[in-house]
Amino acid sequence: MFYLICYDIVEDNRRNRVAKLLETYGMRVQKSVFEVVLDDNQYEQLQKRLLKLLNKRQDQLRFYPLSAHCRQKVQILGIQPTFAIDDPVIIA
């Protein structure tokens, strides 16, 4: 499943740790927005890992699942990305 993950994290150190973790799962598309493709197991694992980093009284993370149909309707104004998170990759 494709997810758009957005966060609002108050403290710099926590925010940096969350961003580094999300970078291992997906692609940063804006400062506090990531696109990731996760199966059910990865989704649960990521949420558990993120909960350990958050201050539940100050911080917020949002997971938006997007269907293939909805993704086709996404409009990007300004700088266009060179690839999508689920594009094929060749590793040599």
Disulfide bonds with the S-S distance in Angstrom:
none
